[in-house]
Amino acid sequence: MTTHVFLAGDPYLGSDAAYAVKDALVREPVRRADGCEEITFDIKLVPLDWKEGQ
């Protein structure tokens, strides 16, 4: 599996040559108490035999 997450405010979001930037992939970093920043990105996997409507 390959995915990509983009950071909100990145000056290059609008110039992505592969047109891969989607709103659902843009995340706003949250500053933690220790000074580091983190983002949340949920990945959901489905079984190979999954069919739409299940």
mmCIF entry with sequence, helices, sheets and N, C-alpha, C, O atoms, coordinates in Angstrom:
data_MODEL
# 
_entry.id   MODEL 
# 
_entity.id                         1 
_entity.type                       polymer 
_entity.pdbx_number_of_molecules   1 
# 
_entity_poly.entity_id                      1 
_entity_poly.type                           'polypeptide(L)' 
_entity_poly.nstd_linkage                   no 
_entity_poly.nstd_monomer                   no 
_entity_poly.pdbx_seq_one_letter_code       MTTHVFLAGDPYLGSDAAYAVKDALVREPVRRADGCEEITFDIKLVPLDWKEGQ 
_entity_poly.pdbx_seq_one_letter_code_can   MTTHVFLAGDPYLGSDAAYAVKDALVREPVRRADGCEEITFDIKLVPLDWKEGQ 
_entity_poly.pdbx_strand_id                 A 
# 
loop_
_entity_poly_seq.entity_id 
_entity_poly_seq.num 
_entity_poly_seq.mon_id 
_entity_poly_seq.hetero 
1 1  MET n 
1 2  THR n 
1 3  THR n 
1 4  HIS n 
1 5  VAL n 
1 6  PHE n 
1 7  LEU n 
1 8  ALA n 
1 9  GLY n 
1 10 ASP n 
1 11 PRO n 
1 12 TYR n 
1 13 LEU n 
1 14 GLY n 
1 15 SER n 
1 16 ASP n 
1 17 ALA n 
1 18 ALA n 
1 19 TYR n 
1 20 ALA n 
1 21 VAL n 
1 22 LYS n 
1 23 ASP n 
1 24 ALA n 
1 25 LEU n 
1 26 VAL n 
1 27 ARG n 
1 28 GLU n 
1 29 PRO n 
1 30 VAL n 
1 31 ARG n 
1 32 ARG n 
1 33 ALA n 
1 34 ASP n 
1 35 GLY n 
1 36 CYS n 
1 37 GLU n 
1 38 GLU n 
1 39 ILE n 
1 40 THR n 
1 41 PHE n 
1 42 ASP n 
1 43 ILE n 
1 44 LYS n 
1 45 LEU n 
1 46 VAL n 
1 47 PRO n 
1 48 LEU n 
1 49 ASP n 
1 50 TRP n 
1 51 LYS n 
1 52 GLU n 
1 53 GLY n 
1 54 GLN n 
# 
_struct_asym.id          A 
_struct_asym.entity_id   1 
# 
loop_
_struct_conf.conf_type_id 
_struct_conf.id 
_struct_conf.pdbx_PDB_helix_id 
_struct_conf.beg_label_comp_id 
_struct_conf.beg_label_asym_id 
_struct_conf.beg_label_seq_id 
_struct_conf.pdbx_beg_PDB_ins_code 
_struct_conf.end_label_comp_id 
_struct_conf.end_label_asym_id 
_struct_conf.end_label_seq_id 
_struct_conf.pdbx_end_PDB_ins_code 
_struct_conf.beg_auth_comp_id 
_struct_conf.beg_auth_asym_id 
_struct_conf.beg_auth_seq_id 
_struct_conf.end_auth_comp_id 
_struct_conf.end_auth_asym_id 
_struct_conf.end_auth_seq_id 
_struct_conf.pdbx_PDB_helix_class 
_struct_conf.details 
_struct_conf.pdbx_PDB_helix_length 
HELX_P HELX_P1 AA1 LEU A 13 ? SER A 15 ? LEU A 13 SER A 15 5 ? 3 
HELX_P HELX_P2 AA2 ASP A 23 ? LEU A 25 ? ASP A 23 LEU A 25 5 ? 3 
# 
_struct_conf_type.id          HELX_P 
_struct_conf_type.criteria    ? 
_struct_conf_type.reference   ? 
# 
loop_
_struct_sheet.id 
_struct_sheet.type 
_struct_sheet.number_strands 
_struct_sheet.details 
AA1 ? 2 ? 
AA2 ? 2 ? 
# 
loop_
_struct_sheet_order.sheet_id 
_struct_sheet_order.range_id_1 
_struct_sheet_order.range_id_2 
_struct_sheet_order.offset 
_struct_sheet_order.sense 
AA1 1 2 ? parallel      
AA2 1 2 ? anti-parallel 
# 
loop_
_struct_sheet_range.sheet_id 
_struct_sheet_range.id 
_struct_sheet_range.beg_label_comp_id 
_struct_sheet_range.beg_label_asym_id 
_struct_sheet_range.beg_label_seq_id 
_struct_sheet_range.pdbx_beg_PDB_ins_code 
_struct_sheet_range.end_label_comp_id 
_struct_sheet_range.end_label_asym_id 
_struct_sheet_range.end_label_seq_id 
_struct_sheet_range.pdbx_end_PDB_ins_code 
_struct_sheet_range.beg_auth_comp_id 
_struct_sheet_range.beg_auth_asym_id 
_struct_sheet_range.beg_auth_seq_id 
_struct_sheet_range.end_auth_comp_id 
_struct_sheet_range.end_auth_asym_id 
_struct_sheet_range.end_auth_seq_id 
AA1 1 PHE A 6  ? LEU A 7  ? PHE A 6  LEU A 7  
AA1 2 VAL A 26 ? ARG A 27 ? VAL A 26 ARG A 27 
AA2 1 VAL A 30 ? ARG A 31 ? VAL A 30 ARG A 31 
AA2 2 GLU A 37 ? GLU A 38 ? GLU A 37 GLU A 38 
# 
loop_
_atom_site.group_PDB 
_atom_site.id 
_atom_site.type_symbol 
_atom_site.label_atom_id 
_atom_site.label_alt_id 
_atom_site.label_comp_id 
_atom_site.label_asym_id 
_atom_site.label_entity_id 
_atom_site.label_seq_id 
_atom_site.pdbx_PDB_ins_code 
_atom_site.Cartn_x 
_atom_site.Cartn_y 
_atom_site.Cartn_z 
_atom_site.occupancy 
_atom_site.B_iso_or_equiv 
_atom_site.pdbx_formal_charge 
_atom_site.auth_seq_id 
_atom_site.auth_comp_id 
_atom_site.auth_asym_id 
_atom_site.auth_atom_id 
_atom_site.pdbx_PDB_model_num 
ATOM 1   N N  . MET A 1 1  ? 0.849   -1.168  0.000   1.00 0.00 ? 1  MET A N  1 
ATOM 2   C CA . MET A 1 1  ? 0.000   0.000   0.000   1.00 0.00 ? 1  MET A CA 1 
ATOM 3   C C  . MET A 1 1  ? 0.894   1.230   0.000   1.00 0.00 ? 1  MET A C  1 
ATOM 4   O O  . MET A 1 1  ? 1.904   1.285   0.701   1.00 0.00 ? 1  MET A O  1 
ATOM 5   N N  . THR A 1 2  ? 0.510   2.193   -0.783  1.00 0.00 ? 2  THR A N  1 
ATOM 6   C CA . THR A 1 2  ? 1.219   3.464   -0.835  1.00 0.00 ? 2  THR A CA 1 
ATOM 7   C C  . THR A 1 2  ? 0.213   4.573   -0.653  1.00 0.00 ? 2  THR A C  1 
ATOM 8   O O  . THR A 1 2  ? -0.862  4.545   -1.253  1.00 0.00 ? 2  THR A O  1 
ATOM 9   N N  . THR A 1 3  ? 0.546   5.543   0.160   1.00 0.00 ? 3  THR A N  1 
ATOM 10  C CA . THR A 1 3  ? -0.326  6.696   0.347   1.00 0.00 ? 3  THR A CA 1 
ATOM 11  C C  . THR A 1 3  ? 0.542   7.921   0.586   1.00 0.00 ? 3  THR A C  1 
ATOM 12  O O  . THR A 1 3  ? 1.761   7.819   0.715   1.00 0.00 ? 3  THR A O  1 
ATOM 13  N N  . HIS A 1 4  ? -0.076  9.035   0.640   1.00 0.00 ? 4  HIS A N  1 
ATOM 14  C CA . HIS A 1 4  ? 0.647   10.282  0.863   1.00 0.00 ? 4  HIS A CA 1 
ATOM 15  C C  . HIS A 1 4  ? -0.239  11.203  1.688   1.00 0.00 ? 4  HIS A C  1 
ATOM 16  O O  . HIS A 1 4  ? -1.450  11.262  1.480   1.00 0.00 ? 4  HIS A O  1 
ATOM 17  N N  . VAL A 1 5  ? 0.359   11.906  2.607   1.00 0.00 ? 5  VAL A N  1 
ATOM 18  C CA . VAL A 1 5  ? -0.353  12.888  3.413   1.00 0.00 ? 5  VAL A CA 1 
ATOM 19  C C  . VAL A 1 5  ? 0.306   14.238  3.161   1.00 0.00 ? 5  VAL A C  1 
ATOM 20  O O  . VAL A 1 5  ? 1.532   14.336  3.109   1.00 0.00 ? 5  VAL A O  1 
ATOM 21  N N  . PHE A 1 6  ? -0.506  15.276  3.006   1.00 0.00 ? 6  PHE A N  1 
ATOM 22  C CA . PHE A 1 6  ? 0.003   16.616  2.750   1.00 0.00 ? 6  PHE A CA 1 
ATOM 23  C C  . PHE A 1 6  ? -0.285  17.493  3.954   1.00 0.00 ? 6  PHE A C  1 
ATOM 24  O O  . PHE A 1 6  ? -1.326  17.346  4.594   1.00 0.00 ? 6  PHE A O  1 
ATOM 25  N N  . LEU A 1 7  ? 0.623   18.401  4.268   1.00 0.00 ? 7  LEU A N  1 
ATOM 26  C CA . LEU A 1 7  ? 0.447   19.293  5.401   1.00 0.00 ? 7  LEU A CA 1 
ATOM 27  C C  . LEU A 1 7  ? -0.220  20.594  4.973   1.00 0.00 ? 7  LEU A C  1 
ATOM 28  O O  . LEU A 1 7  ? 0.190   21.233  4.004   1.00 0.00 ? 7  LEU A O  1 
ATOM 29  N N  . ALA A 1 8  ? -1.251  20.969  5.712   1.00 0.00 ? 8  ALA A N  1 
ATOM 30  C CA . ALA A 1 8  ? -1.939  22.231  5.441   1.00 0.00 ? 8  ALA A CA 1 
ATOM 31  C C  . ALA A 1 8  ? -0.938  23.375  5.532   1.00 0.00 ? 8  ALA A C  1 
ATOM 32  O O  . ALA A 1 8  ? -0.054  23.378  6.388   1.00 0.00 ? 8  ALA A O  1 
ATOM 33  N N  . GLY A 1 9  ? -1.087  24.324  4.658   1.00 0.00 ? 9  GLY A N  1 
ATOM 34  C CA . GLY A 1 9  ? -0.198  25.477  4.659   1.00 0.00 ? 9  GLY A CA 1 
ATOM 35  C C  . GLY A 1 9  ? 1.057   25.302  3.829   1.00 0.00 ? 9  GLY A C  1 
ATOM 36  O O  . GLY A 1 9  ? 1.822   26.253  3.669   1.00 0.00 ? 9  GLY A O  1 
ATOM 37  N N  . ASP A 1 10 ? 1.287   24.123  3.300   1.00 0.00 ? 10 ASP A N  1 
ATOM 38  C CA . ASP A 1 10 ? 2.459   23.897  2.466   1.00 0.00 ? 10 ASP A CA 1 
ATOM 39  C C  . ASP A 1 10 ? 2.333   24.765  1.214   1.00 0.00 ? 10 ASP A C  1 
ATOM 40  O O  . ASP A 1 10 ? 1.323   24.687  0.515   1.00 0.00 ? 10 ASP A O  1 
ATOM 41  N N  . PRO A 1 11 ? 3.332   25.586  0.920   1.00 0.00 ? 11 PRO A N  1 
ATOM 42  C CA . PRO A 1 11 ? 3.233   26.488  -0.229  1.00 0.00 ? 11 PRO A CA 1 
ATOM 43  C C  . PRO A 1 11 ? 3.184   25.772  -1.575  1.00 0.00 ? 11 PRO A C  1 
ATOM 44  O O  . PRO A 1 11 ? 2.852   26.392  -2.585  1.00 0.00 ? 11 PRO A O  1 
ATOM 45  N N  . TYR A 1 12 ? 3.506   24.480  -1.611  1.00 0.00 ? 12 TYR A N  1 
ATOM 46  C CA . TYR A 1 12 ? 3.538   23.744  -2.875  1.00 0.00 ? 12 TYR A CA 1 
ATOM 47  C C  . TYR A 1 12 ? 2.285   22.908  -3.120  1.00 0.00 ? 12 TYR A C  1 
ATOM 48  O O  . TYR A 1 12 ? 2.227   22.180  -4.111  1.00 0.00 ? 12 TYR A O  1 
ATOM 49  N N  . LEU A 1 13 ? 1.283   22.991  -2.249  1.00 0.00 ? 13 LEU A N  1 
ATOM 50  C CA . LEU A 1 13 ? 0.065   22.202  -2.433  1.00 0.00 ? 13 LEU A CA 1 
ATOM 51  C C  . LEU A 1 13 ? -0.597  22.464  -3.784  1.00 0.00 ? 13 LEU A C  1 
ATOM 52  O O  . LEU A 1 13 ? -1.098  21.532  -4.413  1.00 0.00 ? 13 LEU A O  1 
ATOM 53  N N  . GLY A 1 14 ? -0.606  23.682  -4.226  1.00 0.00 ? 14 GLY A N  1 
ATOM 54  C CA . GLY A 1 14 ? -1.265  24.041  -5.474  1.00 0.00 ? 14 GLY A CA 1 
ATOM 55  C C  . GLY A 1 14 ? -0.472  23.731  -6.719  1.00 0.00 ? 14 GLY A C  1 
ATOM 56  O O  . GLY A 1 14 ? -0.981  23.892  -7.828  1.00 0.00 ? 14 GLY A O  1 
ATOM 57  N N  . SER A 1 15 ? 0.773   23.287  -6.566  1.00 0.00 ? 15 SER A N  1 
ATOM 58  C CA . SER A 1 15 ? 1.605   23.038  -7.748  1.00 0.00 ? 15 SER A CA 1 
ATOM 59  C C  . SER A 1 15 ? 2.028   21.578  -7.861  1.00 0.00 ? 15 SER A C  1 
ATOM 60  O O  . SER A 1 15 ? 3.065   21.277  -8.454  1.00 0.00 ? 15 SER A O  1 
ATOM 61  N N  . ASP A 1 16 ? 1.244   20.680  -7.305  1.00 0.00 ? 16 ASP A N  1 
ATOM 62  C CA . ASP A 1 16 ? 1.557   19.252  -7.367  1.00 0.00 ? 16 ASP A CA 1 
ATOM 63  C C  . ASP A 1 16 ? 1.446   18.762  -8.808  1.00 0.00 ? 16 ASP A C  1 
ATOM 64  O O  . ASP A 1 16 ? 0.363   18.792  -9.391  1.00 0.00 ? 16 ASP A O  1 
ATOM 65  N N  . ALA A 1 17 ? 2.554   18.313  -9.380  1.00 0.00 ? 17 ALA A N  1 
ATOM 66  C CA . ALA A 1 17 ? 2.578   17.908  -10.790 1.00 0.00 ? 17 ALA A CA 1 
ATOM 67  C C  . ALA A 1 17 ? 1.755   16.653  -11.057 1.00 0.00 ? 17 ALA A C  1 
ATOM 68  O O  . ALA A 1 17 ? 1.316   16.438  -12.187 1.00 0.00 ? 17 ALA A O  1 
ATOM 69  N N  . ALA A 1 18 ? 1.541   15.831  -10.055 1.00 0.00 ? 18 ALA A N  1 
ATOM 70  C CA . ALA A 1 18 ? 0.798   14.581  -10.247 1.00 0.00 ? 18 ALA A CA 1 
ATOM 71  C C  . ALA A 1 18 ? -0.690  14.762  -9.930  1.00 0.00 ? 18 ALA A C  1 
ATOM 72  O O  . ALA A 1 18 ? -1.468  13.816  -10.057 1.00 0.00 ? 18 ALA A O  1 
ATOM 73  N N  . TYR A 1 19 ? -1.082  15.947  -9.527  1.00 0.00 ? 19 TYR A N  1 
ATOM 74  C CA . TYR A 1 19 ? -2.471  16.235  -9.159  1.00 0.00 ? 19 TYR A CA 1 
ATOM 75  C C  . TYR A 1 19 ? -2.989  15.256  -8.106  1.00 0.00 ? 19 TYR A C  1 
ATOM 76  O O  . TYR A 1 19 ? -4.146  14.839  -8.150  1.00 0.00 ? 19 TYR A O  1 
ATOM 77  N N  . ALA A 1 20 ? -2.127  14.897  -7.168  1.00 0.00 ? 20 ALA A N  1 
ATOM 78  C CA . ALA A 1 20 ? -2.475  13.919  -6.135  1.00 0.00 ? 20 ALA A CA 1 
ATOM 79  C C  . ALA A 1 20 ? -3.045  14.565  -4.878  1.00 0.00 ? 20 ALA A C  1 
ATOM 80  O O  . ALA A 1 20 ? -3.559  13.867  -4.004  1.00 0.00 ? 20 ALA A O  1 
ATOM 81  N N  . VAL A 1 21 ? -2.960  15.890  -4.775  1.00 0.00 ? 21 VAL A N  1 
ATOM 82  C CA . VAL A 1 21 ? -3.447  16.559  -3.566  1.00 0.00 ? 21 VAL A CA 1 
ATOM 83  C C  . VAL A 1 21 ? -4.969  16.570  -3.577  1.00 0.00 ? 21 VAL A C  1 
ATOM 84  O O  . VAL A 1 21 ? -5.598  17.164  -4.453  1.00 0.00 ? 21 VAL A O  1 
ATOM 85  N N  . LYS A 1 22 ? -5.541  15.906  -2.594  1.00 0.00 ? 22 LYS A N  1 
ATOM 86  C CA . LYS A 1 22 ? -6.994  15.880  -2.400  1.00 0.00 ? 22 LYS A CA 1 
ATOM 87  C C  . LYS A 1 22 ? -7.273  16.435  -1.015  1.00 0.00 ? 22 LYS A C  1 
ATOM 88  O O  . LYS A 1 22 ? -6.478  16.235  -0.097  1.00 0.00 ? 22 LYS A O  1 
ATOM 89  N N  . ASP A 1 23 ? -8.384  17.127  -0.852  1.00 0.00 ? 23 ASP A N  1 
ATOM 90  C CA . ASP A 1 23 ? -8.718  17.697  0.455   1.00 0.00 ? 23 ASP A CA 1 
ATOM 91  C C  . ASP A 1 23 ? -8.659  16.655  1.563   1.00 0.00 ? 23 ASP A C  1 
ATOM 92  O O  . ASP A 1 23 ? -8.239  16.961  2.679   1.00 0.00 ? 23 ASP A O  1 
ATOM 93  N N  . ALA A 1 24 ? -9.074  15.428  1.268   1.00 0.00 ? 24 ALA A N  1 
ATOM 94  C CA . ALA A 1 24 ? -9.088  14.369  2.275   1.00 0.00 ? 24 ALA A CA 1 
ATOM 95  C C  . ALA A 1 24 ? -7.681  13.967  2.729   1.00 0.00 ? 24 ALA A C  1 
ATOM 96  O O  . ALA A 1 24 ? -7.530  13.319  3.764   1.00 0.00 ? 24 ALA A O  1 
ATOM 97  N N  . LEU A 1 25 ? -6.654  14.344  1.965   1.00 0.00 ? 25 LEU A N  1 
ATOM 98  C CA . LEU A 1 25 ? -5.279  13.991  2.311   1.00 0.00 ? 25 LEU A CA 1 
ATOM 99  C C  . LEU A 1 25 ? -4.515  15.130  2.966   1.00 0.00 ? 25 LEU A C  1 
ATOM 100 O O  . LEU A 1 25 ? -3.366  14.947  3.368   1.00 0.00 ? 25 LEU A O  1 
ATOM 101 N N  . VAL A 1 26 ? -5.127  16.298  3.082   1.00 0.00 ? 26 VAL A N  1 
ATOM 102 C CA . VAL A 1 26 ? -4.454  17.456  3.688   1.00 0.00 ? 26 VAL A CA 1 
ATOM 103 C C  . VAL A 1 26 ? -4.769  17.468  5.175   1.00 0.00 ? 26 VAL A C  1 
ATOM 104 O O  . VAL A 1 26 ? -5.934  17.429  5.571   1.00 0.00 ? 26 VAL A O  1 
ATOM 105 N N  . ARG A 1 27 ? -3.739  17.522  5.986   1.00 0.00 ? 27 ARG A N  1 
ATOM 106 C CA . ARG A 1 27 ? -3.901  17.504  7.436   1.00 0.00 ? 27 ARG A CA 1 
ATOM 107 C C  . ARG A 1 27 ? -3.259  18.730  8.069   1.00 0.00 ? 27 ARG A C  1 
ATOM 108 O O  . ARG A 1 27 ? -2.231  19.224  7.606   1.00 0.00 ? 27 ARG A O  1 
ATOM 109 N N  . GLU A 1 28 ? -3.880  19.201  9.125   1.00 0.00 ? 28 GLU A N  1 
ATOM 110 C CA . GLU A 1 28 ? -3.381  20.336  9.904   1.00 0.00 ? 28 GLU A CA 1 
ATOM 111 C C  . GLU A 1 28 ? -2.599  19.771  11.093  1.00 0.00 ? 28 GLU A C  1 
ATOM 112 O O  . GLU A 1 28 ? -3.178  19.079  11.930  1.00 0.00 ? 28 GLU A O  1 
ATOM 113 N N  . PRO A 1 29 ? -1.301  20.052  11.182  1.00 0.00 ? 29 PRO A N  1 
ATOM 114 C CA . PRO A 1 29 ? -0.536  19.567  12.333  1.00 0.00 ? 29 PRO A CA 1 
ATOM 115 C C  . PRO A 1 29 ? -1.033  20.204  13.633  1.00 0.00 ? 29 PRO A C  1 
ATOM 116 O O  . PRO A 1 29 ? -1.439  21.366  13.657  1.00 0.00 ? 29 PRO A O  1 
ATOM 117 N N  . VAL A 1 30 ? -0.992  19.428  14.698  1.00 0.00 ? 30 VAL A N  1 
ATOM 118 C CA . VAL A 1 30 ? -1.387  19.902  16.028  1.00 0.00 ? 30 VAL A CA 1 
ATOM 119 C C  . VAL A 1 30 ? -0.143  19.883  16.904  1.00 0.00 ? 30 VAL A C  1 
ATOM 120 O O  . VAL A 1 30 ? 0.551   18.870  16.988  1.00 0.00 ? 30 VAL A O  1 
ATOM 121 N N  . ARG A 1 31 ? 0.133   21.002  17.554  1.00 0.00 ? 31 ARG A N  1 
ATOM 122 C CA . ARG A 1 31 ? 1.313   21.069  18.425  1.00 0.00 ? 31 ARG A CA 1 
ATOM 123 C C  . ARG A 1 31 ? 1.010   20.397  19.752  1.00 0.00 ? 31 ARG A C  1 
ATOM 124 O O  . ARG A 1 31 ? 0.013   20.705  20.404  1.00 0.00 ? 31 ARG A O  1 
ATOM 125 N N  . ARG A 1 32 ? 1.879   19.477  20.144  1.00 0.00 ? 32 ARG A N  1 
ATOM 126 C CA . ARG A 1 32 ? 1.737   18.763  21.407  1.00 0.00 ? 32 ARG A CA 1 
ATOM 127 C C  . ARG A 1 32 ? 2.406   19.546  22.529  1.00 0.00 ? 32 ARG A C  1 
ATOM 128 O O  . ARG A 1 32 ? 3.129   20.511  22.281  1.00 0.00 ? 32 ARG A O  1 
ATOM 129 N N  . ALA A 1 33 ? 2.162   19.126  23.751  1.00 0.00 ? 33 ALA A N  1 
ATOM 130 C CA . ALA A 1 33 ? 2.744   19.795  24.924  1.00 0.00 ? 33 ALA A CA 1 
ATOM 131 C C  . ALA A 1 33 ? 4.268   19.742  24.911  1.00 0.00 ? 33 ALA A C  1 
ATOM 132 O O  . ALA A 1 33 ? 4.921   20.627  25.463  1.00 0.00 ? 33 ALA A O  1 
ATOM 133 N N  . ASP A 1 34 ? 4.843   18.708  24.284  1.00 0.00 ? 34 ASP A N  1 
ATOM 134 C CA . ASP A 1 34 ? 6.302   18.590  24.244  1.00 0.00 ? 34 ASP A CA 1 
ATOM 135 C C  . ASP A 1 34 ? 6.938   19.407  23.123  1.00 0.00 ? 34 ASP A C  1 
ATOM 136 O O  . ASP A 1 34 ? 8.155   19.364  22.937  1.00 0.00 ? 34 ASP A O  1 
ATOM 137 N N  . GLY A 1 35 ? 6.114   20.159  22.366  1.00 0.00 ? 35 GLY A N  1 
ATOM 138 C CA . GLY A 1 35 ? 6.627   21.009  21.299  1.00 0.00 ? 35 GLY A CA 1 
ATOM 139 C C  . GLY A 1 35 ? 6.641   20.355  19.926  1.00 0.00 ? 35 GLY A C  1 
ATOM 140 O O  . GLY A 1 35 ? 6.800   21.043  18.917  1.00 0.00 ? 35 GLY A O  1 
ATOM 141 N N  . CYS A 1 36 ? 6.479   19.048  19.871  1.00 0.00 ? 36 CYS A N  1 
ATOM 142 C CA . CYS A 1 36 ? 6.420   18.352  18.584  1.00 0.00 ? 36 CYS A CA 1 
ATOM 143 C C  . CYS A 1 36 ? 5.048   18.557  17.954  1.00 0.00 ? 36 CYS A C  1 
ATOM 144 O O  . CYS A 1 36 ? 4.088   18.912  18.638  1.00 0.00 ? 36 CYS A O  1 
ATOM 145 N N  . GLU A 1 37 ? 4.966   18.336  16.672  1.00 0.00 ? 37 GLU A N  1 
ATOM 146 C CA . GLU A 1 37 ? 3.683   18.407  15.976  1.00 0.00 ? 37 GLU A CA 1 
ATOM 147 C C  . GLU A 1 37 ? 3.287   17.011  15.531  1.00 0.00 ? 37 GLU A C  1 
ATOM 148 O O  . GLU A 1 37 ? 4.141   16.177  15.229  1.00 0.00 ? 37 GLU A O  1 
ATOM 149 N N  . GLU A 1 38 ? 1.984   16.765  15.495  1.00 0.00 ? 38 GLU A N  1 
ATOM 150 C CA . GLU A 1 38 ? 1.504   15.468  15.030  1.00 0.00 ? 38 GLU A CA 1 
ATOM 151 C C  . GLU A 1 38 ? 0.261   15.657  14.177  1.00 0.00 ? 38 GLU A C  1 
ATOM 152 O O  . GLU A 1 38 ? -0.437  16.666  14.277  1.00 0.00 ? 38 GLU A O  1 
ATOM 153 N N  . ILE A 1 39 ? -0.001  14.656  13.330  1.00 0.00 ? 39 ILE A N  1 
ATOM 154 C CA . ILE A 1 39 ? -1.212  14.634  12.523  1.00 0.00 ? 39 ILE A CA 1 
ATOM 155 C C  . ILE A 1 39 ? -1.881  13.282  12.731  1.00 0.00 ? 39 ILE A C  1 
ATOM 156 O O  . ILE A 1 39 ? -1.238  12.324  13.158  1.00 0.00 ? 39 ILE A O  1 
ATOM 157 N N  . THR A 1 40 ? -3.172  13.209  12.428  1.00 0.00 ? 40 THR A N  1 
ATOM 158 C CA . THR A 1 40 ? -3.908  11.958  12.467  1.00 0.00 ? 40 THR A CA 1 
ATOM 159 C C  . THR A 1 40 ? -4.358  11.638  11.058  1.00 0.00 ? 40 THR A C  1 
ATOM 160 O O  . THR A 1 40 ? -4.909  12.487  10.358  1.00 0.00 ? 40 THR A O  1 
ATOM 161 N N  . PHE A 1 41 ? -4.118  10.408  10.653  1.00 0.00 ? 41 PHE A N  1 
ATOM 162 C CA . PHE A 1 41 ? -4.513  9.959   9.321   1.00 0.00 ? 41 PHE A CA 1 
ATOM 163 C C  . PHE A 1 41 ? -4.976  8.521   9.444   1.00 0.00 ? 41 PHE A C  1 
ATOM 164 O O  . PHE A 1 41 ? -4.165  7.627   9.687   1.00 0.00 ? 41 PHE A O  1 
ATOM 165 N N  . ASP A 1 42 ? -6.261  8.287   9.281   1.00 0.00 ? 42 ASP A N  1 
ATOM 166 C CA . ASP A 1 42 ? -6.822  6.945   9.412   1.00 0.00 ? 42 ASP A CA 1 
ATOM 167 C C  . ASP A 1 42 ? -6.733  6.203   8.091   1.00 0.00 ? 42 ASP A C  1 
ATOM 168 O O  . ASP A 1 42 ? -7.047  6.752   7.035   1.00 0.00 ? 42 ASP A O  1 
ATOM 169 N N  . ILE A 1 43 ? -6.309  4.967   8.159   1.00 0.00 ? 43 ILE A N  1 
ATOM 170 C CA . ILE A 1 43 ? -6.257  4.090   6.992   1.00 0.00 ? 43 ILE A CA 1 
ATOM 171 C C  . ILE A 1 43 ? -7.196  2.929   7.258   1.00 0.00 ? 43 ILE A C  1 
ATOM 172 O O  . ILE A 1 43 ? -7.100  2.270   8.293   1.00 0.00 ? 43 ILE A O  1 
ATOM 173 N N  . LYS A 1 44 ? -8.100  2.678   6.328   1.00 0.00 ? 44 LYS A N  1 
ATOM 174 C CA . LYS A 1 44 ? -9.051  1.580   6.466   1.00 0.00 ? 44 LYS A CA 1 
ATOM 175 C C  . LYS A 1 44 ? -8.785  0.562   5.367   1.00 0.00 ? 44 LYS A C  1 
ATOM 176 O O  . LYS A 1 44 ? -8.722  0.910   4.188   1.00 0.00 ? 44 LYS A O  1 
ATOM 177 N N  . LEU A 1 45 ? -8.633  -0.681  5.755   1.00 0.00 ? 45 LEU A N  1 
ATOM 178 C CA . LEU A 1 45 ? -8.404  -1.762  4.807   1.00 0.00 ? 45 LEU A CA 1 
ATOM 179 C C  . LEU A 1 45 ? -9.661  -2.619  4.708   1.00 0.00 ? 45 LEU A C  1 
ATOM 180 O O  . LEU A 1 45 ? -10.369 -2.811  5.697   1.00 0.00 ? 45 LEU A O  1 
ATOM 181 N N  . VAL A 1 46 ? -9.930  -3.122  3.531   1.00 0.00 ? 46 VAL A N  1 
ATOM 182 C CA . VAL A 1 46 ? -11.092 -3.993  3.326   1.00 0.00 ? 46 VAL A CA 1 
ATOM 183 C C  . VAL A 1 46 ? -10.603 -5.334  2.794   1.00 0.00 ? 46 VAL A C  1 
ATOM 184 O O  . VAL A 1 46 ? -9.556  -5.403  2.149   1.00 0.00 ? 46 VAL A O  1 
ATOM 185 N N  . PRO A 1 47 ? -11.361 -6.406  3.061   1.00 0.00 ? 47 PRO A N  1 
ATOM 186 C CA . PRO A 1 47 ? -10.964 -7.712  2.552   1.00 0.00 ? 47 PRO A CA 1 
ATOM 187 C C  . PRO A 1 47 ? -10.964 -7.755  1.024   1.00 0.00 ? 47 PRO A C  1 
ATOM 188 O O  . PRO A 1 47 ? -11.689 -6.996  0.380   1.00 0.00 ? 47 PRO A O  1 
ATOM 189 N N  . LEU A 1 48 ? -10.161 -8.633  0.449   1.00 0.00 ? 48 LEU A N  1 
ATOM 190 C CA . LEU A 1 48 ? -10.105 -8.756  -1.004  1.00 0.00 ? 48 LEU A CA 1 
ATOM 191 C C  . LEU A 1 48 ? -11.446 -9.141  -1.600  1.00 0.00 ? 48 LEU A C  1 
ATOM 192 O O  . LEU A 1 48 ? -11.742 -8.768  -2.735  1.00 0.00 ? 48 LEU A O  1 
ATOM 193 N N  . ASP A 1 49 ? -12.265 -9.879  -0.863  1.00 0.00 ? 49 ASP A N  1 
ATOM 194 C CA . ASP A 1 49 ? -13.556 -10.324 -1.392  1.00 0.00 ? 49 ASP A CA 1 
ATOM 195 C C  . ASP A 1 49 ? -14.701 -9.355  -1.087  1.00 0.00 ? 49 ASP A C  1 
ATOM 196 O O  . ASP A 1 49 ? -15.868 -9.705  -1.260  1.00 0.00 ? 49 ASP A O  1 
ATOM 197 N N  . TRP A 1 50 ? -14.381 -8.150  -0.639  1.00 0.00 ? 50 TRP A N  1 
ATOM 198 C CA . TRP A 1 50 ? -15.398 -7.151  -0.317  1.00 0.00 ? 50 TRP A CA 1 
ATOM 199 C C  . TRP A 1 50 ? -16.119 -6.715  -1.581  1.00 0.00 ? 50 TRP A C  1 
ATOM 200 O O  . TRP A 1 50 ? -15.498 -6.513  -2.625  1.00 0.00 ? 50 TRP A O  1 
ATOM 201 N N  . LYS A 1 51 ? -17.412 -6.576  -1.481  1.00 0.00 ? 51 LYS A N  1 
ATOM 202 C CA . LYS A 1 51 ? -18.216 -6.097  -2.606  1.00 0.00 ? 51 LYS A CA 1 
ATOM 203 C C  . LYS A 1 51 ? -19.019 -4.885  -2.135  1.00 0.00 ? 51 LYS A C  1 
ATOM 204 O O  . LYS A 1 51 ? -19.499 -4.848  -1.002  1.00 0.00 ? 51 LYS A O  1 
ATOM 205 N N  . GLU A 1 52 ? -19.156 -3.902  -3.011  1.00 0.00 ? 52 GLU A N  1 
ATOM 206 C CA . GLU A 1 52 ? -19.901 -2.703  -2.666  1.00 0.00 ? 52 GLU A CA 1 
ATOM 207 C C  . GLU A 1 52 ? -21.309 -3.079  -2.211  1.00 0.00 ? 52 GLU A C  1 
ATOM 208 O O  . GLU A 1 52 ? -21.952 -3.941  -2.810  1.00 0.00 ? 52 GLU A O  1 
ATOM 209 N N  . GLY A 1 53 ? -21.779 -2.434  -1.156  1.00 0.00 ? 53 GLY A N  1 
ATOM 210 C CA . GLY A 1 53 ? -23.102 -2.704  -0.625  1.00 0.00 ? 53 GLY A CA 1 
ATOM 211 C C  . GLY A 1 53 ? -23.090 -3.657  0.557   1.00 0.00 ? 53 GLY A C  1 
ATOM 212 O O  . GLY A 1 53 ? -24.134 -3.891  1.166   1.00 0.00 ? 53 GLY A O  1 
ATOM 213 N N  . GLN A 1 54 ? -21.935 -4.213  0.895   1.00 0.00 ? 54 GLN A N  1 
ATOM 214 C CA . GLN A 1 54 ? -21.853 -5.133  2.031   1.00 0.00 ? 54 GLN A CA 1 
ATOM 215 C C  . GLN A 1 54 ? -21.916 -4.373  3.325   1.00 0.00 ? 54 GLN A C  1 
ATOM 216 O O  . GLN A 1 54 ? -21.862 -4.974  4.397   1.00 0.00 ? 54 GLN A O  1 
# 
